[in-house]
């Protein structure tokens, strides 16, 4: 209610949209704080900033929930902003069980998304039950991850309900929330010198390098996430079809909700993404009807040789999508 009231007041400062206000750009993949936004932006905040910027259209996508759907659509209507609401989740692609696809260090795990949800599933429907199942499965993975990390790092042990869930507005925690909670706990548990020494040991890097890493909060959090939650990390467990829902079933559910199932693509450097046509044809057979890309990962790179490789990979996946007639859905995530 507070956000709705604030947005209504702000909207009074806007004139009717004129053609020159539209900068002709879109961002259809922004996570709100209902999963994880690096700046803590709500759906209303995303809509307001998108409208001020003059985006032609804006879209939110959250992990495993549609909690921001009604707020974002309402905000878009108030601001005369074209809006799209999506959902992103991790699935298990059995045909590539031994290959890393677009989840670094996690063989068989495939990020997928659905675009164009225009209402939440009705109460007591199969669609609602499936959505609740995505949330429950995510929570179960989180609790098991924390349990494994706590056993190895008892000095900074967390309680999921007390330490992690308060970081979320509606109880939908992600790995990034968990990592933030561990870092916060370590700051409380140690002196500055002990804190640096602790993470130097955990990250297996000299203290000086650890200090440098901590000056870049996003880079530090990614390093901690890799060491604690990803393959080879102390809390990692090999994923399986029991860990994540099967890709085809998720696509079928998305279609039943009126949304467009989308294959997601990282940057073309993994074994699973090395054959663009093969990957998209497999995804098509599972039900994908669009391709979700974060272009920033392929061009916004300081290493020029790597940029050249990834730009070429980007061209190849776009050409493969064109051959299958798959629309391309793009955005910037905003989760780090």
N, C-alpha and C positions, 0 to 999 in steps of 0.2 A: 504493500500500500504506500509505503514511503517513497519507493522508487517510481511508482505510477504517478504520484502527486508531483514529485520533482520534475518528471519528464513532461507532464502536462503544462507546468509552469514554464519550462524551458522552450517548449514548442511554440509559445506565444511570440517568441522572438524571430520565428521563421516566417518568411513570406512564402507564398505558393511557389512550388518548384518551377523554375524557368529552364528552358533548354540549355542555357550556358552554365547552369549550376551542375549539370551532369558531366563529370570528367571522363565518362566512358570507360571506367574501370570497375571490376567486380572483385569481391573477396567473399567466397562462399564457404570457407572452411576456417571459422574462428571458434575456438573452445571458450565457453563462458565459465564462470566460477562454479557452475553446476558439475563440471568435471575438473578442469584445471586451466586457469588463465594466469599467466605469469604476473600480470598486474592486478589480478583480482577483479576483473571487469564482469559485471552482471550482463544479462541479455539487453537490458535497457541501456546500459552504458555503451555497449557495442553498437546498438542501433543509433544512438545519439552521435557518437563519433563518426560513424559511417555516413550519416546524413550531413554532418558538418563538412566532411571531406568531399562530399558530392559523388559518392559511389553510385554507379548505376544500379547495383544490387548488392545485398549483403546476406551472409548466411552463417548461422551458428551450427556447430556440430559438437555434441558432447559424447563422452564415453558411457555407453551402457544405459543411458537415461534420456528421457524426453522432458525433463523437468523445466527446461527453459522455453518450451515450445509456445505456450499461450502468452507468456510475457513478451517474447520477441515479436510474435506476429502482431500483438496488440500495439507494441511500440512502433513497429513499421507502419501500421495503419495510421497511427497518430501523426507520424512524421512524414507521411507520403513517401516511404522508402520501400522498394521491392525487397521482400525477405524470403529466405529459404531456411528450413529447419532440417537438420540431419542427425544421424546417430552413427557413431563409430564404435567398433568393437574388434576384439581379437578372436580369430577363429582357428580351427585346426584343419589344414588341407592335407588329407590322408595321402593323396597321390604324390605329395612332396614331403613326406614325413621326415626324410633324412636330409633335406636341403634347407638352408637358410633362404628365406624369401624376402620379406620386407621388415622383419623384426630381428635386428642384429643379434646374433648369438643365440637365436631360438629356432632351431630347425622345425619345420612344419607349421609354424605359426604365421598366419596371414591376417594382416589388418584389412578390414573391409568397412564399407560405410554405406548408408542409405541416405538418399537425398529426397526432399520434397514431402516429408511428413507434414500433414496439415491439421492433424488432431491427435490427441492421445488415444490409445486403444480403449474401447469401452470396458466398463466394469464387468468382471466375471466372464470375459471372453478369452478365447485361446490366444489372441494377440496380447492381451494384458498378461496372461500367465507366462508367455514366452519372454516378454519384456522383464517381468519380475525375476524370471530365471536368470537372465543376463546379469542383473544386479546382484542376485544371490551368489552366483558363481564367481563374480568379481570379488565380492566380500570374502568368500571362502578362500580364494587365492591370496588375498591380502593378509588374512589372519594366519594362514599357513606360512607365508613369507616372513612375517614378523616373528613367528614362533621360531623359525630356523635361524634368523638373524640374532634374536635374543639369546639363543643358546650359545652362539659364538661370541657375541659382544654383550655380556651381561652388565658391563659398566654403564651402558646406555640403553638398557632394555626398555621397550615401550609397552604401554597398554593401549590396544587398538581403540577402545571406546573412549578412554580418557585423554589420550595424547594425539590421536590421528583424526578422529571424526570431528572434533571441534574446529578443525581447519577447513571444514566444508560447510556450505549452507544447508545441505539437505542429505548429508550422510553418504554421499557417493565419493569415496576416497580412491585415489589413483596411486600408482607407484611413486609419483612425484610428491604427493602429500606425505607419503611414508618417509621418503628421503629427507624432506624438510623437517619432519618431526624428529628423526634421528639426529640431524645436525643441531636442531634446537636443544635437544636433550643433552648433547655433548657439550654445548656451550654452558649449560647450567651445571653439568657434572664436573667440569675441569676448569682449572685456571687457564689463562691464555697460553702459557708455555705448555701445560699438559695437553691442552686442546690441539695445539699444533703437532706435538709429539704423537698423540694418539692417531690422528688422521694420517700422519706421515707413515706410521707403521701399518695402518689398515690399507692405505693406498700403495704401499711398497715403494715410496719415493722419499728422497732426502727431504729433510725439514725445509730447506730453502725452497725447493720446488713446491712443496706443500703450501708454503706461505704465499708463493706467487699464484698458485691455483686458487687460493681462497680470496684473492683480490678480485677475481672474476667469479661472482656468485653462481652464475649459470653454468660456467665451465666446471666449477667445483662440484656443484650438485650432480652434473652429468657423470663426473668421475666417481663420485660416491655411489651413484645409481648403478654404474657399470660394475663396481667392486662388490656391491651388496646384492643386487637383484638380477644381473644378467649372467649369461653363460660363463661358467668358471667362477662366478661370485659366490660368496659364502652363504647366500640364501637361495641360490638358484636350484631349481629342480627341472629335469628334462620334461618338457610339455608333452601332452598326449591328447587323444580325443576325449579323455575324461577331464582334462584340465580346461579345455576350451571347447565351445560348441562347434559342430561340424559346419564348414563353410556353406554348403548347399542348403542346409536347414535355415541358416540365418538369412540367406538370400530369399528363400521361400517366404519366411516370416515378413521380411521387408515388403515384398510384393503384396502380401495379404493386407498390409497396412496402407497400401496405396503409394508407397515410396519406390524410388528407383534404386535397385541394388547396384553397388559400385565396387569394382576391384580397386584396391589401392596400390600405389607403386612408389617405391622409395627413390632409388637413383640409378638402378641398372647394374650395380657392381656386385651383387650377390649371385650365387650359383642359381638360385631359383628365378632370378630376373634376367639371366643371361640370354634367354630365348624369349623375346617379347611376344612373338606370334604364338608360341606354344603356351605361354602363361595366360594370355588373353583368351585363347581358344578354350583352354581348360576352364577359365573363369566364366566364359560365355555358357559352356555346357552346364555349369553349376547354377546359372541364373543371372550373372552380372550383365547389366545393360548400359553401363557407363564406366568411365575410368577416373579415379580420384588422384590428383597429383599436387604436390607442394613444390612448385617450380623453383622456389628459392634455394632448395637443396642442390640444384644442378648448375646454377649460374653464380650465386653469391659466395664464391670460393676464392680465397687468396692464392692458393696454389694453381698457377695457370695451366700446368700440365694436367692436373686432376680436373680442373674446370673444363678443359677441352674434351677429356674423356666423358665426363658426365653430361656435357651439352650434346655430344654425339649420341649418348644413350637416350637422352630426352627426345631427340629427333626420331630415333628408332621406335620408341614406344608410342609416340604420336602417330607415326606412319602405320604402325600395327593397329592402333585404335581406329584410324581412318579406314583401313582395309575391312574392319569388322563393323564399321558404322557406329562406333561407340562415342557418344558425346564425352567431352573432357571437362571435368569439374575441378576448379582450382581455388586455392586460398593460401593463407600464411600460418595457420594454426594458432599462433600467439601463446604457446604453452611453455616457452622458455625464452 
